Amino acid sequence: MAREITRGTFLKGVAVVGLGLAAGLAPAVAQTAPLIKRRIPKSGEEIVAVGLGTAQTFGDAVEGEGFEARKAVIRALIAGGGSVIDTAPTYRRAEEVVGRALAELGMREAAFLSTKISTTGEAAGIAHHRESVANLRSERIDLEHVHNLRDTETHLRTLRRLKDAGRIRYIGVTTSFDPAHERMVETMTRHELDWIQVNYALDSRNVENRILPLARDKGVAVMINVPFGRDRLFSKVRGKPLPEWAAEFDATTWAQIFLKFVVAHPAVTVVIPGTNRAAHMADNLGAARGRLPDAGHIRRMIDVVQAA
């Protein structure tokens, strides 16, 4: 995958410290600074501001070395202090990989599991939920979304019943595409939601206009997907040295710059970059430690991306 190859060039010293990263250890700043946590507005529960997404290739390997690599990613997340894992029954076999890995690691209770209903029709939505429960090996799901606003009214009714029955702790809706933002605003306005999940990155900032302010006003937690702009951001900075000013907010890699930009927004609860590599997971968690960029740093970040 292009991202995995490109990003590897930015991880300083991976050849030397790779074993430590794979075990869930983090760079120097992350070893000393406390984790950045955010409260879920509807409950006050705290979660670490960086988690794991599984939408791309996480579900491609359910056996052998590929599975072990993905299990190591989950170990790195939780051993590093994180908890949020976002998946869906439509992400190939990602739910199955996550469920088996957590069971083998004995880490289910330490994980915050987020999944989705991604189909049409009430019966199909209920079947998706049951499939998720089986794949994740968990009778209770922490968060379940209506995926990409698909048959939203129908599935929100199902999710509310499941929440009332104690089978789901939180409910929400998602999109990963700017053209759906207007529908997201309408849904947030009409319904009582615990969470939303939307796309937000240095080169994709439209959620700043209405969605993020509305989430703060309504007390809705926000999960951010595609924070690397579907790898566009790594392409834009390929071959460029890390700016000296990155040290002013404790970022040691480009990935951490991109993630700290997202986490710095006060409406953001958690960001879920995807990866198949434990070293990248540990690096991502480094964005949840140390200082966050201020307005001046963010302006510099935007300028770097726009100039690329």
Rosetta blueprint (number, residue, H / E / L):
1 M L
2 A H
3 R H
4 E H
5 I H
6 T H
7 R H
8 G H
9 T L
10 F L
11 L L
12 K L
13 G L
14 V H
15 A H
16 V H
17 V H
18 G H
19 L H
20 G H
21 L H
22 A H
23 A L
24 G L
25 L L
26 A L
27 P L
28 A H
29 V H
30 A H
31 Q H
32 T H
33 A L
34 P L
35 L E
36 I L
37 K E
38 R E
39 R E
40 I L
41 P L
42 K L
43 S L
44 G L
45 E L
46 E E
47 I E
48 V E
49 A L
50 V E
51 G L
52 L E
53 G E
54 T L
55 A L
56 Q L
57 T L
58 F H
59 G H
60 D H
61 A L
62 V L
63 E L
64 G H
65 E H
66 G H
67 F H
68 E H
69 A H
70 R H
71 K H
72 A H
73 V H
74 I H
75 R H
76 A H
77 L H
78 I H
79 A H
80 G L
81 G L
82 G L
83 S L
84 V E
85 I E
86 D E
87 T L
88 A L
89 P L
90 T L
91 Y L
92 R L
93 R L
94 A H
95 E H
96 E H
97 V H
98 V H
99 G H
100 R H
101 A H
102 L H
103 A H
104 E H
105 L H
106 G L
107 M L
108 R H
109 E H
110 A H
111 A L
112 F E
113 L E
114 S E
115 T E
116 K E
117 I E
118 S L
119 T L
120 T L
121 G L
122 E H
123 A H
124 A H
125 G H
126 I H
127 A H
128 H H
129 H H
130 R H
131 E H
132 S H
133 V H
134 A H
135 N H
136 L H
137 R L
138 S L
139 E L
140 R L
141 I E
142 D E
143 L E
144 E E
145 H E
146 V E
147 H H
148 N H
149 L H
150 R L
151 D L
152 T H
153 E H
154 T H
155 H H
156 L H
157 R H
158 T H
159 L H
160 R H
161 R H
162 L H
163 K H
164 D H
165 A L
166 G L
167 R L
168 I E
169 R E
170 Y E
171 I E
172 G E
173 V E
174 T E
175 T L
176 S L
177 F L
178 D H
179 P H
180 A H
181 H H
182 E H
183 R H
184 M H
185 V H
186 E H
187 T H
188 M H
189 T H
190 R H
191 H L
192 E L
193 L L
194 D L
195 W E
196 I E
197 Q E
198 V E
199 N E
200 Y L
201 A E
202 L L
203 D L
204 S E
205 R L
206 N H
207 V H
208 E H
209 N L
210 R L
211 I H
212 L H
213 P H
214 L H
215 A H
216 R H
217 D H
218 K H
219 G L
220 V L
221 A E
222 V E
223 M E
224 I E
225 N E
226 V L
227 P L
228 F L
229 G L
230 R L
231 D L
232 R H
233 L H
234 F H
235 S H
236 K H
237 V L
238 R L
239 G L
240 K L
241 P L
242 L L
243 P L
244 E H
245 W H
246 A H
247 A H
248 E H
249 F H
250 D L
251 A L
252 T L
253 T L
254 W H
255 A H
256 Q H
257 I H
258 F H
259 L H
260 K H
261 F H
262 V H
263 V H
264 A L
265 H L
266 P L
267 A L
268 V L
269 T L
270 V E
271 V E
272 I L
273 P L
274 G E
275 T L
276 N L
277 R L
278 A H
279 A H
280 H H
281 M H
282 A H
283 D H
284 N H
285 L H
286 G H
287 A H
288 A H
289 R E
290 G L
291 R L
292 L L
293 P L
294 D L
295 A H
296 G H
297 H H
298 I H
299 R H
300 R H
301 M H
302 I H
303 D H
304 V H
305 V H
306 Q H
307 A H
308 A L
